[in-house]
């Protein structure tokens, strides 16, 4: 990928991270801007959160066979990411989100609130590390995109740093 390709992808990386933060805060607190969620909304939010967890973990761990996927390693080469909580729950996320499988009846394990919080915190920590190690021009690109996401996407109440 060229520098121009990477710069264009910054917006999409920020968008996906904002979705992680938004859904993660809703799942871990059970509310948004002071309003509580009743079933089935809480289930829909959990699915959105788990999809976001998987997307961001794949971003940090450079997991994909697709040549056009965007990874943290495209921007920073000085750090690698270790996500043990995600690794612990990876199979559950894979099997329960994107597949109708018989595994759900035989081996499924519920991802409860403490694990949700651990997944969320682990990915936020990886994000902070990622931002701290960004070289130019990417550091400026990410800063600009974060400000833009806050204004354009209605994420101004979220901490995207």
C-alpha positions as a Markdown table, in Angstrom:
| # | Residue | x | y | z |
|---|---|---|---|---|
| 1 | Unk | 0.0 | 0.0 | 0.0 |
| 2 | Unk | 1.2 | 3.5 | -0.8 |
| 3 | Unk | 1.3 | 6.4 | 1.7 |
| 4 | Unk | -1.7 | 7.9 | -0.2 |
| 5 | Unk | -3.7 | 4.6 | 0.3 |
| 6 | Unk | -2.8 | 4.6 | 4.0 |
| 7 | Unk | -3.8 | 8.3 | 4.4 |
| 8 | Unk | -7.2 | 7.6 | 2.7 |
| 9 | Unk | -7.9 | 4.7 | 5.0 |
| 10 | Unk | -7.3 | 6.7 | 8.2 |
| 11 | Unk | -10.9 | 7.9 | 8.1 |
| 12 | Unk | -12.2 | 4.3 | 8.1 |
| 13 | Unk | -9.9 | 3.3 | 10.9 |
| 14 | Unk | -11.2 | 6.2 | 13.0 |
| 15 | Unk | -14.8 | 5.3 | 12.1 |
| 16 | Unk | -14.4 | 1.7 | 13.2 |
| 17 | Unk | -12.7 | 2.7 | 16.4 |
| 18 | Unk | -15.4 | 5.2 | 17.2 |
| 19 | Unk | -18.0 | 2.4 | 16.7 |
| 20 | Unk | -16.0 | 0.3 | 19.2 |
| 21 | Unk | -15.9 | 3.1 | 21.7 |
| 22 | Unk | -19.6 | 3.9 | 21.3 |
| 23 | Unk | -20.9 | 0.4 | 21.5 |
| 24 | Unk | -18.4 | -0.6 | 24.2 |
| 25 | Unk | -19.5 | 2.3 | 26.4 |
| 26 | Unk | -23.2 | 1.3 | 25.9 |
| 27 | Unk | -22.5 | -2.4 | 26.6 |
| 28 | Unk | -20.4 | -1.9 | 29.6 |
| 29 | Unk | -22.6 | 0.8 | 31.2 |
| 30 | Unk | -26.0 | -0.4 | 29.9 |
| 31 | Unk | -26.9 | 3.1 | 28.9 |
| 32 | Unk | -26.3 | 6.0 | 26.5 |
| 33 | Unk | -26.4 | 9.6 | 27.5 |
| 34 | Unk | -28.3 | 8.6 | 30.6 |
| 35 | Unk | -30.9 | 6.4 | 28.9 |
| 36 | Unk | -31.0 | 2.7 | 29.8 |
| 37 | Unk | -31.4 | -0.1 | 27.3 |
| 38 | Unk | -34.0 | -2.8 | 27.5 |
| 39 | Unk | -34.1 | -6.1 | 25.6 |
| 40 | Unk | -33.7 | -6.6 | 22.7 |
| 41 | Unk | -31.7 | -3.4 | 22.2 |
| 42 | Unk | -29.0 | -4.6 | 24.6 |
| 43 | Unk | -28.6 | -7.7 | 22.5 |
| 44 | Unk | -28.2 | -5.7 | 19.3 |
| 45 | Unk | -25.6 | -3.5 | 21.0 |
| 46 | Unk | -23.7 | -6.5 | 22.2 |
| 47 | Unk | -23.5 | -7.8 | 18.7 |
| 48 | Unk | -22.3 | -4.5 | 17.4 |
| 49 | Unk | -19.7 | -4.3 | 20.2 |
| 50 | Unk | -18.4 | -7.9 | 19.5 |
| 51 | Unk | -18.1 | -7.1 | 15.8 |
| 52 | Unk | -16.2 | -4.0 | 16.6 |
| 53 | Unk | -13.9 | -5.9 | 18.9 |
| 54 | Unk | -13.2 | -8.5 | 16.2 |
| 55 | Unk | -12.5 | -5.8 | 13.6 |
| 56 | Unk | -10.2 | -3.8 | 15.8 |
| 57 | Unk | -8.4 | -6.9 | 17.1 |
| 58 | Unk | -7.8 | -8.0 | 13.5 |
| 59 | Unk | -6.5 | -4.5 | 12.7 |
| 60 | Unk | -4.0 | -4.6 | 15.6 |
| 61 | Unk | -3.0 | -8.2 | 15.0 |
| 62 | Unk | -2.8 | -8.0 | 11.2 |
| 63 | Unk | -5.2 | -10.9 | 10.8 |
| 64 | Unk | -6.5 | -11.4 | 7.4 |
| 65 | Unk | -5.7 | -13.1 | 4.1 |
| 66 | Unk | -7.2 | -10.2 | 2.1 |
| 67 | Unk | -4.7 | -8.1 | 0.5 |
| 68 | Unk | -6.7 | -4.9 | 0.8 |
| 69 | Unk | -7.3 | -5.0 | 4.6 |
| 70 | Unk | -5.9 | -2.2 | 6.7 |
| 71 | Unk | -3.6 | -3.0 | 9.6 |
| 72 | Unk | -1.9 | -1.1 | 12.4 |
| 73 | Unk | 1.4 | -2.4 | 11.0 |
| 74 | Unk | 0.8 | -0.3 | 7.9 |
| 75 | Unk | 1.2 | 2.7 | 10.1 |
| 76 | Unk | 3.5 | 1.7 | 12.9 |
| 77 | Unk | 6.4 | -0.7 | 12.7 |
| 78 | Unk | 8.0 | -0.1 | 16.1 |
| 79 | Unk | 5.4 | -1.9 | 18.2 |
| 80 | Unk | 3.5 | -5.2 | 18.1 |
| 81 | Unk | 0.3 | -5.8 | 19.9 |
| 82 | Unk | -0.6 | -8.6 | 22.3 |
| 83 | Unk | -4.3 | -9.1 | 23.0 |
| 84 | Unk | -4.6 | -12.0 | 25.4 |
| 85 | Unk | -8.2 | -11.2 | 26.4 |
| 86 | Unk | -9.2 | -11.2 | 22.8 |
| 87 | Unk | -7.4 | -14.4 | 22.1 |
| 88 | Unk | -9.2 | -16.0 | 25.0 |
| 89 | Unk | -12.6 | -15.0 | 23.5 |
| 90 | Unk | -11.7 | -15.2 | 19.8 |
| 91 | Unk | -13.4 | -18.5 | 19.0 |
| 92 | Unk | -16.6 | -17.5 | 20.8 |
| 93 | Unk | -16.7 | -14.2 | 18.9 |
| 94 | Unk | -16.1 | -16.0 | 15.6 |
| 95 | Unk | -18.6 | -18.7 | 16.1 |
| 96 | Unk | -21.4 | -16.6 | 17.7 |
| 97 | Unk | -21.2 | -13.6 | 15.4 |
| 98 | Unk | -20.9 | -14.5 | 11.8 |
| 99 | Unk | -22.0 | -18.1 | 11.7 |
| 100 | Unk | -25.0 | -20.2 | 12.6 |
| 101 | Unk | -23.2 | -23.2 | 14.0 |
| 102 | Unk | -23.9 | -26.3 | 16.1 |
| 103 | Unk | -21.0 | -25.2 | 18.3 |
| 104 | Unk | -23.3 | -22.7 | 20.0 |
| 105 | Unk | -25.3 | -25.5 | 21.6 |
| 106 | Unk | -22.3 | -27.6 | 22.6 |
| 107 | Unk | -19.4 | -25.3 | 23.5 |
| 108 | Unk | -20.7 | -21.7 | 23.7 |
| 109 | Unk | -19.6 | -19.7 | 26.6 |
| 110 | Unk | -21.4 | -16.4 | 27.5 |
| 111 | Unk | -19.2 | -13.3 | 27.4 |
| 112 | Unk | -20.3 | -11.7 | 30.7 |
| 113 | Unk | -19.8 | -8.1 | 31.9 |
| 114 | Unk | -16.3 | -8.6 | 33.4 |
| 115 | Unk | -15.1 | -10.1 | 30.1 |
| 116 | Unk | -16.8 | -7.4 | 28.1 |
| 117 | Unk | -15.0 | -4.7 | 30.2 |
| 118 | Unk | -11.7 | -6.6 | 29.8 |
| 119 | Unk | -12.1 | -6.8 | 26.0 |
| 120 | Unk | -13.0 | -3.1 | 25.8 |
| 121 | Unk | -10.1 | -2.0 | 28.0 |
| 122 | Unk | -7.6 | -4.1 | 26.2 |
| 123 | Unk | -8.5 | -2.6 | 22.8 |
| 124 | Unk | -8.5 | 0.9 | 24.2 |
| 125 | Unk | -5.0 | 0.3 | 25.6 |
| 126 | Unk | -3.8 | -1.0 | 22.2 |
| 127 | Unk | -5.3 | 2.1 | 20.6 |
| 128 | Unk | -3.5 | 4.5 | 22.9 |
| 129 | Unk | -0.2 | 2.6 | 22.2 |
| 130 | Unk | -0.9 | 2.8 | 18.5 |
| 131 | Unk | -1.5 | 6.5 | 18.6 |
| 132 | Unk | 1.6 | 7.1 | 20.7 |
| 133 | Unk | 3.8 | 5.4 | 18.1 |
| 134 | Unk | 2.4 | 6.9 | 14.9 |
| 135 | Unk | 5.0 | 8.7 | 12.8 |
| 136 | Unk | 4.3 | 11.6 | 10.6 |
| 137 | Unk | 2.4 | 12.1 | 8.3 |
| 138 | Unk | 0.1 | 9.6 | 9.9 |
| 139 | Unk | 0.0 | 11.2 | 13.4 |
| 140 | Unk | -1.4 | 14.4 | 11.8 |
| 141 | Unk | -3.8 | 12.4 | 9.6 |
| 142 | Unk | -5.2 | 10.6 | 12.6 |
| 143 | Unk | -5.5 | 13.7 | 14.7 |
| 144 | Unk | -7.4 | 15.4 | 11.9 |
| 145 | Unk | -9.6 | 12.4 | 11.4 |
| 146 | Unk | -10.4 | 12.2 | 15.1 |
| 147 | Unk | -11.5 | 15.8 | 15.1 |
| 148 | Unk | -13.6 | 15.3 | 12.0 |
| 149 | Unk | -15.3 | 12.1 | 13.3 |
| 150 | Unk | -16.3 | 14.0 | 16.4 |
| 151 | Unk | -17.9 | 16.7 | 14.4 |
| 152 | Unk | -19.3 | 14.8 | 11.4 |
| 153 | Unk | -20.4 | 11.5 | 12.9 |
| 154 | Unk | -21.9 | 12.7 | 16.1 |
| 155 | Unk | -19.1 | 11.2 | 18.2 |
| 156 | Unk | -18.3 | 14.4 | 20.1 |
| 157 | Unk | -19.2 | 12.8 | 23.4 |
| 158 | Unk | -16.6 | 10.0 | 22.9 |
| 159 | Unk | -13.0 | 10.0 | 23.8 |
| 160 | Unk | -11.3 | 8.7 | 20.6 |
| 161 | Unk | -7.8 | 9.2 | 21.9 |
